[in-house]
Amino acid sequence: MKAGLAWPLAFASGAQAKEPIYIADMHFHIFFPPGPNSDSLKPLARRMADGKATLVAWSLVGDLLWMQPTPRGLKQKSVPKAGETLAWFQRDLARIKAYLAEQNLKIVRTPADVELALKGEPHVVLSVEGASFLDDDLSQVAAAYDAGIRHIQLVHYINNAIGDFQTEAPRHNGLSDFGKKVVEECNRLGILIDLAHCSDAAVSQALAISKAPVVWSHSSVTRDAKPNWSMPAWRARQLSLDGAKAIAAKGGVVGLWALRTDVGSSLEGYANRLAEMADWLGEDHVAFGTDMNGLVGPAIGNYTDLRRVVDYWERRGMSESRVRKLAMENYARVLRQALAARQA
């Protein structure tokens, strides 16, 4: 049965004194078959409605078939043959788009779509985690744009032609020459660049090249020892405070995941951690990036949980303007800026 779109109107029917605070998520997954979180079985339109989430980035995992869990975290298990990553990307994207059509959920393609999401009309951003599907063919960036992709995370867990990632020893000294061209091409087309999983050197190089703000969609920020590839996986995946400040200085946004090992097991702990990140980076530069359904036993399992985070902030006296920025407006702003930067 198809899910309708009457629910944004239902939000506004409660005679509230102020406009509802909607929710955005820079990074979530649904897998086929469903991922480790049983909530992925619930129709997405209803899941979004339950938490008043109206702008969520569904991340297709570009290297899913070539990685596996190990005692030291996710690792590459095999090397894809020529054309295999592109075929996987095309196949999974077709399934995602068919699912969204069945759910009557609209896809973000233009800045105007972002504006509609800000007003309460539910939209999904088509994203890809790990641009392995490009191989070394720059024309595939434009093909992905034409297919609806508007948010590209450059690297993930397998070796690629683009650049270095956090959980393995560096091979490119940051971004490769091809990776630098990918950043420029994303800018030209109007695709939001996501630096999550990138090494420090790759982050610095991407920031030096990009003419539009970027995001670090998910993990956390640490003020402790500088993360490096030899650390336990979750520590290696953190972003240094200096790196986070550099992203913020370019107008970008850093997201917080819901990994219990990192943020704790409670909604309140997650809420406090994100509020702390806002203190470190500025309230315009942090957002939700749950990694929903990509984590086992996360602190945030659904959009009802994120709604409770917003409620908690309000009860604790966080200003309405700050709540709106963290919950929705920061991701909406940076996405809109990236889309609007498209060159004719």
C-alpha positions in Angstrom: 0.0 0.0 0.0 1.3 3.4 -0.9 2.0 5.9 1.8 0.4 9.3 1.3 1.7 12.7 1.9 -1.1 14.1 4.1 1.1 14.0 7.2 2.8 17.4 6.8 -0.6 18.9 6.9 -1.4 16.9 10.0 1.6 18.4 11.7 0.2 21.9 11.2 -3.3 21.0 12.3 -2.6 21.0 16.1 -3.2 24.7 16.6 0.4 25.3 17.5 1.6 28.8 18.4 4.7 28.4 16.3 5.8 26.6 13.1 6.8 23.0 13.8 10.5 22.2 14.1 11.2 19.7 11.4 14.2 17.3 11.3 17.0 16.6 8.8 19.4 13.7 8.8 22.6 13.9 6.8 23.2 10.1 6.7 20.9 7.1 7.0 20.5 3.7 5.4 17.9 1.2 4.3 19.3 -2.0 2.9 17.8 -4.6 0.7 17.2 -6.9 2.5 16.8 -4.8 5.7 19.8 -3.9 7.7 20.6 -4.8 11.3 18.1 -2.4 12.9 14.6 -4.0 12.7 13.1 -0.5 12.4 14.2 -0.6 8.7 11.2 -2.9 8.1 8.9 0.0 8.8 7.9 2.1 5.7 10.1 5.1 5.4 7.3 7.6 4.9 5.8 6.5 8.2 9.1 6.5 10.0 9.8 10.1 8.8 6.3 11.2 9.8 6.7 9.8 13.3 9.5 12.2 13.9 8.5 15.0 11.6 11.6 14.4 9.5 11.3 16.1 6.2 14.9 16.1 4.7 16.9 12.8 5.0 19.9 11.6 3.0 19.5 8.0 2.0 23.1 6.8 1.5 23.7 4.0 -1.0 26.8 2.1 0.2 29.0 2.1 -2.9 31.4 -0.6 -1.7 29.0 -2.8 0.2 29.7 -6.0 -1.7 33.5 -5.8 -1.2 33.8 -5.2 2.6 33.1 -7.3 5.7 33.1 -6.9 9.5 36.3 -8.0 11.3 37.5 -7.7 14.9 39.1 -4.5 13.8 36.0 -3.0 12.2 34.9 -3.1 8.6 37.6 -4.1 6.1 37.9 -4.7 2.4 37.4 -8.4 1.6 38.0 -8.4 -2.1 38.9 -6.2 -5.1 36.0 -5.4 -7.5 36.5 -6.2 -11.1 36.3 -3.4 -13.8 32.7 -2.2 -14.0 31.4 -4.1 -11.0 31.1 -1.1 -8.6 29.2 0.9 -11.3 26.9 -2.1 -11.9 26.2 -2.4 -8.2 25.6 1.4 -7.9 23.1 1.4 -10.7 21.3 -1.7 -9.5 20.9 -0.4 -5.9 20.0 3.1 -6.9 17.2 1.7 -9.1 15.9 -0.2 -6.1 16.1 2.9 -3.9 14.2 5.0 -6.4 11.5 2.3 -6.9 11.0 2.2 -3.1 10.7 5.9 -2.8 8.2 6.0 -5.6 6.2 3.3 -3.8 6.3 5.4 -0.7 5.3 8.6 -2.6 8.4 10.3 -1.2 9.9 13.1 -3.4 13.6 13.3 -4.3 15.6 16.5 -3.8 16.9 17.7 -7.1 16.9 21.5 -6.8 17.2 24.2 -4.2 13.5 24.7 -4.4 13.0 21.1 -3.2 15.1 21.9 -0.1 12.8 24.9 0.5 9.8 22.6 0.4 11.4 20.3 2.9 12.0 23.3 5.2 8.3 24.0 5.0 7.3 20.5 6.0 7.1 18.5 2.7 9.0 15.3 3.1 12.0 14.8 0.7 14.8 12.3 0.4 18.3 13.2 -0.8 19.9 10.5 -2.9 23.4 10.1 -1.5 26.2 7.6 -2.1 28.8 6.5 0.5 32.1 5.8 -1.2 32.3 6.9 -4.8 34.0 3.6 -5.9 31.5 3.4 -8.8 33.5 6.2 -10.6 36.5 3.9 -11.0 38.7 6.5 -12.9 36.0 7.8 -15.2 35.1 11.4 -14.4 32.1 11.3 -16.7 30.3 9.1 -14.2 29.9 12.0 -11.8 27.6 13.7 -14.3 25.8 10.4 -15.0 25.2 10.1 -11.2 23.8 13.7 -11.2 21.5 12.9 -14.0 20.3 9.8 -12.1 19.4 12.1 -9.1 22.4 11.9 -6.8 23.0 15.2 -5.0 25.3 14.2 -2.1 28.5 12.2 -2.7 30.8 10.9 0.0 34.2 10.5 -1.6 35.6 7.4 0.2 34.5 4.6 2.5 36.1 1.3 3.3 37.8 0.0 0.2 40.8 1.2 -1.8 39.8 3.5 -4.6 41.1 5.9 -7.2 39.9 9.0 -5.3 41.8 9.3 -2.0 42.8 8.0 1.4 40.4 7.0 4.1 40.7 6.9 7.9 40.9 3.2 8.7 43.8 2.2 6.4 47.3 3.4 5.9 47.4 6.2 3.3 48.2 5.4 -0.4 47.6 8.7 -2.1 48.9 11.3 0.4 45.4 12.7 0.6 43.4 13.0 -2.6 44.7 11.6 -5.9 44.8 13.9 -8.9 41.6 12.1 -10.0 40.1 12.8 -6.6 40.8 16.5 -6.9 39.1 16.5 -10.3 36.1 14.8 -8.7 35.8 17.6 -6.1 35.9 20.2 -8.9 33.3 18.3 -10.9 30.9 18.0 -8.0 31.2 21.8 -7.6 30.5 22.3 -11.3 27.4 20.1 -11.3 26.0 21.1 -8.0 26.6 18.0 -5.9 27.2 18.3 -2.1 30.7 16.9 -1.2 30.8 14.7 1.9 34.3 14.3 3.5 33.3 11.6 6.1 35.9 8.8 6.2 38.5 11.0 4.5 42.0 11.2 6.0 43.2 14.5 7.4 45.3 15.2 4.3 42.3 14.5 2.0 40.1 16.8 4.1 42.6 19.7 3.8 43.1 19.2 0.1 39.3 19.0 -0.6 38.7 22.2 1.4 41.4 24.0 -0.5 39.8 23.1 -3.8 36.1 23.2 -3.2 34.3 26.4 -4.0 31.2 25.3 -2.1 30.7 24.4 1.6 31.1 20.7 2.3 29.8 18.3 5.0 31.3 15.6 7.2 28.0 13.7 7.5 28.7 11.3 10.4 31.0 10.3 13.2 32.0 12.7 16.0 34.5 15.4 16.9 37.3 14.7 19.4 39.6 17.1 21.3 41.8 14.2 22.4 44.7 12.5 20.5 44.6 13.0 16.8 42.8 10.1 15.2 44.8 7.8 12.9 44.4 4.6 11.0 46.1 2.4 13.6 43.6 3.2 16.3 40.5 1.1 17.0 38.0 1.7 14.2 35.6 3.9 16.0 38.5 6.1 17.3 40.1 6.2 13.8 36.7 7.4 12.4 36.5 10.5 14.6 37.2 13.9 13.3 39.9 16.0 14.9 38.8 19.3 16.3 41.1 21.2 13.9 39.6 19.3 11.0 36.1 20.1 12.2 36.9 23.8 12.6 38.4 23.9 9.1 35.2 22.5 7.6 33.2 25.0 9.6 35.4 27.9 8.5 34.4 27.1 4.9 30.7 27.3 5.9 30.4 23.5 6.2 28.5 21.2 8.6 29.6 18.3 10.8 27.2 15.5 11.7 27.0 13.3 14.8 26.4 9.6 14.5 24.6 7.5 17.1 27.4 4.9 17.9 27.0 4.0 21.5 30.7 3.4 22.0 31.2 7.0 21.2 28.2 9.0 22.2 26.7 6.8 25.0 23.5 4.8 25.1 21.0 7.5 26.0 19.0 10.1 24.0 20.1 12.7 26.5 23.8 11.8 26.0 23.5 12.1 22.2 21.7 15.5 22.6 24.3 16.8 25.0 27.2 15.7 22.7 25.7 17.4 19.7 25.1 20.6 21.8 28.7 20.4 22.9 29.9 20.2 19.3 27.8 23.3 18.6 29.7 25.1 21.3 33.0 24.0 19.8 32.2 24.8 16.1 29.4 27.3 16.3 25.7 26.6 16.1 25.6 27.0 12.3 28.0 24.1 11.7 26.6 20.9 13.3 23.7 18.6 12.5 22.2 15.1 12.8 24.1 12.4 10.9 22.7 9.4 12.6 24.1 6.5 10.4 20.7 4.9 11.1 20.5 1.2 10.3 24.3 1.3 9.7 25.1 0.7 13.4 24.3 -2.1 15.7 22.2 -1.1 18.8 22.6 2.7 18.2 21.6 5.4 20.7 19.2 6.7 18.0 17.2 4.1 16.2 14.5 6.0 14.5 13.1 9.5 13.8 10.9 9.3 16.9 14.1 9.2 18.9 15.4 12.3 17.1 12.1 14.1 17.9 12.8 13.3 21.5 16.2 14.9 21.2 14.6 18.1 20.0 12.0 17.9 22.8 14.9 17.5 25.3 16.7 20.5 24.0 13.6 22.6 24.3 12.9 21.4 27.9 16.5 22.3 28.8 16.0 25.8 27.5 18.0 25.8 24.3 16.9 28.7 22.2 14.4 28.0 19.4 16.7 29.4 16.7 19.5 27.1 17.9 17.3 24.1 18.0 16.0 24.8 14.5 19.6 25.1 13.1 20.8 21.9 14.7 17.7 19.9 13.9 17.1 21.0 10.3 18.4 24.3 9.0 22.1 23.7 8.9 22.0 20.7 6.6 19.3 22.4 4.5 21.5 25.5 4.1 24.7 23.7 3.0 22.8 21.4 0.7 21.0 24.3 -0.9 24.3 26.2 -1.4 25.9 23.2 -3.1 23.0 22.7 -5.4 22.7 26.4 -6.2 26.4 26.6 -7.1 25.8 24.5 -10.2 27.4 26.0 -13.3 25.4 26.3 -16.5 
